[in-house]
């Protein structure tokens, strides 16, 4: 019985290894030297309203933390 259990486990691991290893491929060659595909570098970075949203949400988080701290301090 023990040998059959070991064989089943080995077979499952072997099939899993074969299936996973068939999905893994090497990457392509590196890009040619020279300018990057997006030149100048700052033209590729889309910083539109995202930074404003991030700053506003950070500000609101700080306001909430200060408000919670003052409420907790007043209760004590």
Backbone atoms as SQL, in Angstrom:
CREATE TABLE atoms (id INTEGER PRIMARY KEY, chain TEXT, resi INTEGER, resn TEXT, atom TEXT, x REAL, y REAL, z REAL);
INSERT INTO atoms VALUES
  (1, 'A', 1, 'UNK', 'N', 0.812, -1.196, 0.000),
  (2, 'A', 1, 'UNK', 'CA', 0.000, 0.000, 0.000),
  (3, 'A', 1, 'UNK', 'C', 0.853, 1.256, 0.000),
  (4, 'A', 2, 'UNK', 'N', 1.929, 1.248, 0.736),
  (5, 'A', 2, 'UNK', 'CA', 2.786, 2.421, 0.845),
  (6, 'A', 2, 'UNK', 'C', 3.429, 2.741, -0.495),
  (7, 'A', 3, 'UNK', 'N', 3.819, 1.745, -1.249),
  (8, 'A', 3, 'UNK', 'CA', 4.461, 1.950, -2.545),
  (9, 'A', 3, 'UNK', 'C', 3.475, 2.588, -3.530),
  (10, 'A', 4, 'UNK', 'N', 2.228, 2.165, -3.487),
  (11, 'A', 4, 'UNK', 'CA', 1.213, 2.725, -4.387),
  (12, 'A', 4, 'UNK', 'C', 0.990, 4.198, -4.063),
  (13, 'A', 5, 'UNK', 'N', 0.942, 4.542, -2.790),
  (14, 'A', 5, 'UNK', 'CA', 0.763, 5.930, -2.393),
  (15, 'A', 5, 'UNK', 'C', 1.942, 6.791, -2.848),
  (16, 'A', 6, 'UNK', 'N', 3.139, 6.272, -2.713),
  (17, 'A', 6, 'UNK', 'CA', 4.324, 7.007, -3.142),
  (18, 'A', 6, 'UNK', 'C', 4.324, 7.174, -4.660),
  (19, 'A', 7, 'UNK', 'N', 3.930, 6.137, -5.375),
  (20, 'A', 7, 'UNK', 'CA', 3.881, 6.218, -6.838),
  (21, 'A', 7, 'UNK', 'C', 2.842, 7.238, -7.308),
  (22, 'A', 8, 'UNK', 'N', 1.686, 7.294, -6.638),
  (23, 'A', 8, 'UNK', 'CA', 0.660, 8.266, -7.006),
  (24, 'A', 8, 'UNK', 'C', 1.165, 9.685, -6.775),
  (25, 'A', 9, 'UNK', 'N', 1.806, 9.898, -5.629),
  (26, 'A', 9, 'UNK', 'CA', 2.342, 11.218, -5.321),
  (27, 'A', 9, 'UNK', 'C', 3.418, 11.601, -6.330),
  (28, 'A', 10, 'UNK', 'N', 4.306, 10.672, -6.639),
  (29, 'A', 10, 'UNK', 'CA', 5.358, 10.934, -7.617),
  (30, 'A', 10, 'UNK', 'C', 4.771, 11.260, -8.987),
  (31, 'A', 11, 'UNK', 'N', 3.750, 10.528, -9.397),
  (32, 'A', 11, 'UNK', 'CA', 3.117, 10.751, -10.695),
  (33, 'A', 11, 'UNK', 'C', 2.446, 12.124, -10.747),
  (34, 'A', 12, 'UNK', 'N', 1.785, 12.497, -9.680),
  (35, 'A', 12, 'UNK', 'CA', 1.123, 13.810, -9.644),
  (36, 'A', 12, 'UNK', 'C', 2.156, 14.920, -9.725),
  (37, 'A', 13, 'UNK', 'N', 3.243, 14.811, -8.959),
  (38, 'A', 13, 'UNK', 'CA', 4.285, 15.832, -9.000),
  (39, 'A', 13, 'UNK', 'C', 4.973, 15.875, -10.363),
  (40, 'A', 14, 'UNK', 'N', 5.185, 14.730, -10.966),
  (41, 'A', 14, 'UNK', 'CA', 5.812, 14.677, -12.281),
  (42, 'A', 14, 'UNK', 'C', 4.920, 15.339, -13.334),
  (43, 'A', 15, 'UNK', 'N', 3.641, 15.041, -13.329),
  (44, 'A', 15, 'UNK', 'CA', 2.721, 15.673, -14.281),
  (45, 'A', 15, 'UNK', 'C', 2.634, 17.170, -14.047),
  (46, 'A', 16, 'UNK', 'N', 2.596, 17.580, -12.803),
  (47, 'A', 16, 'UNK', 'CA', 2.558, 19.004, -12.484),
  (48, 'A', 16, 'UNK', 'C', 3.824, 19.705, -12.973),
  (49, 'A', 17, 'UNK', 'N', 4.973, 19.086, -12.775),
  (50, 'A', 17, 'UNK', 'CA', 6.229, 19.662, -13.231),
  (51, 'A', 17, 'UNK', 'C', 6.261, 19.784, -14.748),
  (52, 'A', 18, 'UNK', 'N', 5.800, 18.755, -15.454),
  (53, 'A', 18, 'UNK', 'CA', 5.796, 18.786, -16.918),
  (54, 'A', 18, 'UNK', 'C', 4.847, 19.861, -17.437),
  (55, 'A', 19, 'UNK', 'N', 3.667, 19.984, -16.829),
  (56, 'A', 19, 'UNK', 'CA', 2.712, 20.995, -17.282),
  (57, 'A', 19, 'UNK', 'C', 3.219, 22.407, -17.020),
  (58, 'A', 20, 'UNK', 'N', 3.794, 22.637, -15.858),
  (59, 'A', 20, 'UNK', 'CA', 4.274, 23.976, -15.527),
  (60, 'A', 20, 'UNK', 'C', 5.511, 24.324, -16.347),
  (61, 'A', 21, 'UNK', 'N', 6.408, 23.380, -16.520),
  (62, 'A', 21, 'UNK', 'CA', 7.634, 23.684, -17.250),
  (63, 'A', 21, 'UNK', 'C', 7.370, 23.910, -18.729),
  (64, 'A', 22, 'UNK', 'N', 6.287, 23.384, -19.264),
  (65, 'A', 22, 'UNK', 'CA', 5.986, 23.629, -20.668),
  (66, 'A', 22, 'UNK', 'C', 5.441, 25.038, -20.885),
  (67, 'A', 23, 'UNK', 'N', 4.977, 25.712, -19.818),
  (68, 'A', 23, 'UNK', 'CA', 4.456, 27.064, -19.943),
  (69, 'A', 23, 'UNK', 'C', 5.532, 28.131, -19.752),
  (70, 'A', 24, 'UNK', 'N', 6.697, 27.739, -19.302),
  (71, 'A', 24, 'UNK', 'CA', 7.758, 28.693, -19.013),
  (72, 'A', 24, 'UNK', 'C', 8.690, 28.766, -20.219),
  (73, 'A', 25, 'UNK', 'N', 8.849, 29.970, -20.753),
  (74, 'A', 25, 'UNK', 'CA', 9.729, 30.173, -21.891),
  (75, 'A', 25, 'UNK', 'C', 10.697, 31.304, -21.556),
  (76, 'A', 26, 'UNK', 'N', 11.809, 31.310, -22.247),
  (77, 'A', 26, 'UNK', 'CA', 12.793, 32.360, -22.036),
  (78, 'A', 26, 'UNK', 'C', 12.282, 33.650, -22.659),
  (79, 'A', 27, 'UNK', 'N', 12.753, 34.776, -22.144),
  (80, 'A', 27, 'UNK', 'CA', 12.371, 36.068, -22.690),
  (81, 'A', 27, 'UNK', 'C', 13.070, 36.346, -24.007),
  (82, 'A', 28, 'UNK', 'N', 12.625, 37.370, -24.687),
  (83, 'A', 28, 'UNK', 'CA', 13.220, 37.748, -25.955),
  (84, 'A', 28, 'UNK', 'C', 14.576, 38.404, -25.757),
  (85, 'A', 29, 'UNK', 'N', 15.216, 38.734, -26.840),
  (86, 'A', 29, 'UNK', 'CA', 16.530, 39.374, -26.730),
  (87, 'A', 29, 'UNK', 'C', 16.398, 40.793, -26.201),
  (88, 'A', 30, 'UNK', 'N', 17.470, 41.346, -25.657),
  (89, 'A', 30, 'UNK', 'CA', 17.402, 42.715, -25.131),
  (90, 'A', 30, 'UNK', 'C', 17.218, 43.713, -26.276),
  (91, 'A', 31, 'UNK', 'N', 16.690, 44.884, -25.970),
  (92, 'A', 31, 'UNK', 'CA', 16.515, 45.880, -27.021),
  (93, 'A', 31, 'UNK', 'C', 17.861, 46.391, -27.528),
  (94, 'A', 32, 'UNK', 'N', 17.886, 46.884, -28.732),
  (95, 'A', 32, 'UNK', 'CA', 19.166, 47.374, -29.268),
  (96, 'A', 32, 'UNK', 'C', 19.629, 48.614, -28.512),
  (97, 'A', 33, 'UNK', 'N', 20.928, 48.837, -28.471),
  (98, 'A', 33, 'UNK', 'CA', 21.426, 50.007, -27.756),
  (99, 'A', 33, 'UNK', 'C', 21.014, 51.294, -28.479),
  (100, 'A', 34, 'UNK', 'N', 20.968, 52.343, -27.737),
  (101, 'A', 34, 'UNK', 'CA', 20.579, 53.628, -28.309),
  (102, 'A', 34, 'UNK', 'C', 19.518, 54.267, -27.437),
  (103, 'A', 35, 'UNK', 'N', 18.764, 55.152, -28.021),
  (104, 'A', 35, 'UNK', 'CA', 17.720, 55.832, -27.283),
  (105, 'A', 35, 'UNK', 'C', 16.632, 54.848, -26.862),
  (106, 'A', 36, 'UNK', 'N', 16.045, 55.059, -25.680),
  (107, 'A', 36, 'UNK', 'CA', 14.939, 54.196, -25.277),
  (108, 'A', 36, 'UNK', 'C', 13.743, 54.417, -26.206),
  (109, 'A', 37, 'UNK', 'N', 12.771, 53.520, -26.194),
  (110, 'A', 37, 'UNK', 'CA', 11.649, 53.645, -27.120),
  (111, 'A', 37, 'UNK', 'C', 10.829, 54.914, -26.910),
  (112, 'A', 38, 'UNK', 'N', 10.928, 55.508, -25.765),
  (113, 'A', 38, 'UNK', 'CA', 10.175, 56.723, -25.496),
  (114, 'A', 38, 'UNK', 'C', 11.160, 57.820, -25.127),
  (115, 'A', 39, 'UNK', 'N', 11.476, 58.690, -26.061),
  (116, 'A', 39, 'UNK', 'CA', 12.486, 59.694, -25.813),
  (117, 'A', 39, 'UNK', 'C', 11.896, 61.062, -26.004),
  (118, 'A', 40, 'UNK', 'N', 12.048, 62.029, -25.209),
  (119, 'A', 40, 'UNK', 'CA', 12.778, 62.123, -23.955),
  (120, 'A', 40, 'UNK', 'C', 12.054, 61.366, -22.847),
  (121, 'A', 41, 'UNK', 'N', 12.761, 61.007, -21.786),
  (122, 'A', 41, 'UNK', 'CA', 12.185, 60.144, -20.746),
  (123, 'A', 41, 'UNK', 'C', 10.939, 60.717, -20.093),
  (124, 'A', 42, 'UNK', 'N', 10.864, 62.029, -19.941),
  (125, 'A', 42, 'UNK', 'CA', 9.699, 62.572, -19.245),
  (126, 'A', 42, 'UNK', 'C', 8.443, 62.559, -20.112),
  (127, 'A', 43, 'UNK', 'N', 8.554, 62.256, -21.384),
  (128, 'A', 43, 'UNK', 'CA', 7.371, 62.186, -22.234),
  (129, 'A', 43, 'UNK', 'C', 6.587, 60.899, -21.997),
  (130, 'A', 44, 'UNK', 'N', 7.207, 59.893, -21.400),
  (131, 'A', 44, 'UNK', 'CA', 6.539, 58.610, -21.178),
  (132, 'A', 44, 'UNK', 'C', 5.768, 58.560, -19.870),
  (133, 'A', 45, 'UNK', 'N', 6.012, 59.478, -18.973),
  (134, 'A', 45, 'UNK', 'CA', 5.409, 59.409, -17.647),
  (135, 'A', 45, 'UNK', 'C', 4.109, 60.212, -17.649),
  (136, 'A', 46, 'UNK', 'N', 2.967, 59.530, -17.503),
  (137, 'A', 46, 'UNK', 'CA', 1.687, 60.249, -17.519),
  (138, 'A', 46, 'UNK', 'C', 1.317, 60.761, -16.125),
  (139, 'A', 47, 'UNK', 'N', 1.898, 61.884, -15.709),
  (140, 'A', 47, 'UNK', 'CA', 1.543, 62.474, -14.423),
  (141, 'A', 47, 'UNK', 'C', 0.550, 63.586, -14.709),
  (142, 'A', 48, 'UNK', 'N', -0.717, 63.226, -14.721),
  (143, 'A', 48, 'UNK', 'CA', -1.758, 64.209, -14.991),
  (144, 'A', 48, 'UNK', 'C', -2.424, 64.566, -13.674),
  (145, 'A', 49, 'UNK', 'N', -3.605, 64.047, -13.492),
  (146, 'A', 49, 'UNK', 'CA', -4.350, 64.308, -12.273),
  (147, 'A', 49, 'UNK', 'C', -4.056, 63.261, -11.204),
  (148, 'A', 50, 'UNK', 'N', -3.297, 62.249, -11.536),
  (149, 'A', 50, 'UNK', 'CA', -3.004, 61.196, -10.570),
  (150, 'A', 50, 'UNK', 'C', -2.254, 61.702, -9.367),
  (151, 'A', 51, 'UNK', 'N', -1.294, 62.585, -9.586),
  (152, 'A', 51, 'UNK', 'CA', -0.516, 63.109, -8.461),
  (153, 'A', 51, 'UNK', 'C', -1.391, 63.997, -7.590),
  (154, 'A', 52, 'UNK', 'N', -2.308, 64.731, -8.203),
  (155, 'A', 52, 'UNK', 'CA', -3.205, 65.572, -7.417),
  (156, 'A', 52, 'UNK', 'C', -4.147, 64.727, -6.566),
  (157, 'A', 53, 'UNK', 'N', -4.646, 63.643, -7.137),
  (158, 'A', 53, 'UNK', 'CA', -5.524, 62.742, -6.379),
  (159, 'A', 53, 'UNK', 'C', -4.763, 62.115, -5.227),
  (160, 'A', 54, 'UNK', 'N', -3.523, 61.719, -5.470),
  (161, 'A', 54, 'UNK', 'CA', -2.698, 61.124, -4.418),
  (162, 'A', 54, 'UNK', 'C', -2.437, 62.133, -3.296),
  (163, 'A', 55, 'UNK', 'N', -2.092, 63.358, -3.651),
  (164, 'A', 55, 'UNK', 'CA', -1.850, 64.376, -2.630),
  (165, 'A', 55, 'UNK', 'C', -3.121, 64.700, -1.844),
  (166, 'A', 56, 'UNK', 'N', -4.244, 64.796, -2.535),
  (167, 'A', 56, 'UNK', 'CA', -5.501, 65.103, -1.863),
  (168, 'A', 56, 'UNK', 'C', -5.911, 63.973, -0.917),
  (169, 'A', 57, 'UNK', 'N', -5.768, 62.728, -1.364),
  (170, 'A', 57, 'UNK', 'CA', -6.134, 61.612, -0.493),
  (171, 'A', 57, 'UNK', 'C', -5.188, 61.529, 0.710),
  (172, 'A', 58, 'UNK', 'N', -3.918, 61.836, 0.528),
  (173, 'A', 58, 'UNK', 'CA', -2.994, 61.872, 1.658),
  (174, 'A', 58, 'UNK', 'C', -3.341, 62.980, 2.638),
  (175, 'A', 59, 'UNK', 'N', -3.742, 64.125, 2.111),
  (176, 'A', 59, 'UNK', 'CA', -4.162, 65.229, 2.965),
  (177, 'A', 59, 'UNK', 'C', -5.404, 64.856, 3.766),
  (178, 'A', 60, 'UNK', 'N', -6.376, 64.241, 3.111),
  (179, 'A', 60, 'UNK', 'CA', -7.603, 63.837, 3.805),
  (180, 'A', 60, 'UNK', 'C', -7.317, 62.766, 4.864),
  (181, 'A', 61, 'UNK', 'N', -6.387, 61.861, 4.572),
  (182, 'A', 61, 'UNK', 'CA', -6.016, 60.841, 5.542),
  (183, 'A', 61, 'UNK', 'C', -5.372, 61.486, 6.769),
  (184, 'A', 62, 'UNK', 'N', -4.497, 62.464, 6.538),
  (185, 'A', 62, 'UNK', 'CA', -3.871, 63.165, 7.655),
  (186, 'A', 62, 'UNK', 'C', -4.877, 63.932, 8.490),
  (187, 'A', 63, 'UNK', 'N', -5.852, 64.574, 7.831),
  (188, 'A', 63, 'UNK', 'CA', -6.896, 65.308, 8.553),
  (189, 'A', 63, 'UNK', 'C', -7.711, 64.355, 9.411),
  (190, 'A', 64, 'UNK', 'N', -8.052, 63.190, 8.872),
  (191, 'A', 64, 'UNK', 'CA', -8.832, 62.206, 9.629),
  (192, 'A', 64, 'UNK', 'C', -8.044, 61.704, 10.829),
  (193, 'A', 65, 'UNK', 'N', -6.750, 61.448, 10.647),
  (194, 'A', 65, 'UNK', 'CA', -5.927, 60.983, 11.764),
  (195, 'A', 65, 'UNK', 'C', -5.853, 62.039, 12.870),
  (196, 'A', 66, 'UNK', 'N', -5.680, 63.288, 12.495),
  (197, 'A', 66, 'UNK', 'CA', -5.628, 64.358, 13.494),
  (198, 'A', 66, 'UNK', 'C', -6.975, 64.487, 14.194),
  (199, 'A', 67, 'UNK', 'N', -8.056, 64.400, 13.432),
  (200, 'A', 67, 'UNK', 'CA', -9.404, 64.501, 14.011),
  (201, 'A', 67, 'UNK', 'C', -9.647, 63.355, 14.994),
  (202, 'A', 68, 'UNK', 'N', -9.306, 62.131, 14.595),
  (203, 'A', 68, 'UNK', 'CA', -9.479, 60.977, 15.493),
  (204, 'A', 68, 'UNK', 'C', -8.626, 61.124, 16.750),
  (205, 'A', 69, 'UNK', 'N', -7.412, 61.639, 16.599),
  (206, 'A', 69, 'UNK', 'CA', -6.534, 61.820, 17.749),
  (207, 'A', 69, 'UNK', 'C', -7.109, 62.833, 18.730),
  (208, 'A', 70, 'UNK', 'N', -7.643, 63.945, 18.212),
  (209, 'A', 70, 'UNK', 'CA', -8.206, 64.963, 19.105),
  (210, 'A', 70, 'UNK', 'C', -9.475, 64.465, 19.780),
  (211, 'A', 71, 'UNK', 'N', -10.293, 63.693, 19.083),
  (212, 'A', 71, 'UNK', 'CA', -11.505, 63.137, 19.685),
  (213, 'A', 71, 'UNK', 'C', -11.125, 62.173, 20.810),
  (214, 'A', 72, 'UNK', 'N', -10.136, 61.312, 20.566),
  (215, 'A', 72, 'UNK', 'CA', -9.706, 60.353, 21.580),
  (216, 'A', 72, 'UNK', 'C', -9.082, 61.062, 22.777),
  (217, 'A', 73, 'UNK', 'N', -8.333, 62.142, 22.521),
  (218, 'A', 73, 'UNK', 'CA', -7.698, 62.875, 23.607),
  (219, 'A', 73, 'UNK', 'C', -8.734, 63.594, 24.457),
  (220, 'A', 74, 'UNK', 'N', -9.804, 64.105, 23.846),
  (221, 'A', 74, 'UNK', 'CA', -10.852, 64.788, 24.588),
  (222, 'A', 74, 'UNK', 'C', -11.677, 63.834, 25.442),
  (223, 'A', 75, 'UNK', 'N', -11.788, 62.573, 25.036),
  (224, 'A', 75, 'UNK', 'CA', -12.545, 61.587, 25.817),
  (225, 'A', 75, 'UNK', 'C', -11.801, 61.234, 27.102),
  (226, 'A', 76, 'UNK', 'N', -10.492, 61.293, 27.087),
  (227, 'A', 76, 'UNK', 'CA', -9.694, 60.903, 28.265),
  (228, 'A', 76, 'UNK', 'C', -9.663, 61.980, 29.255);
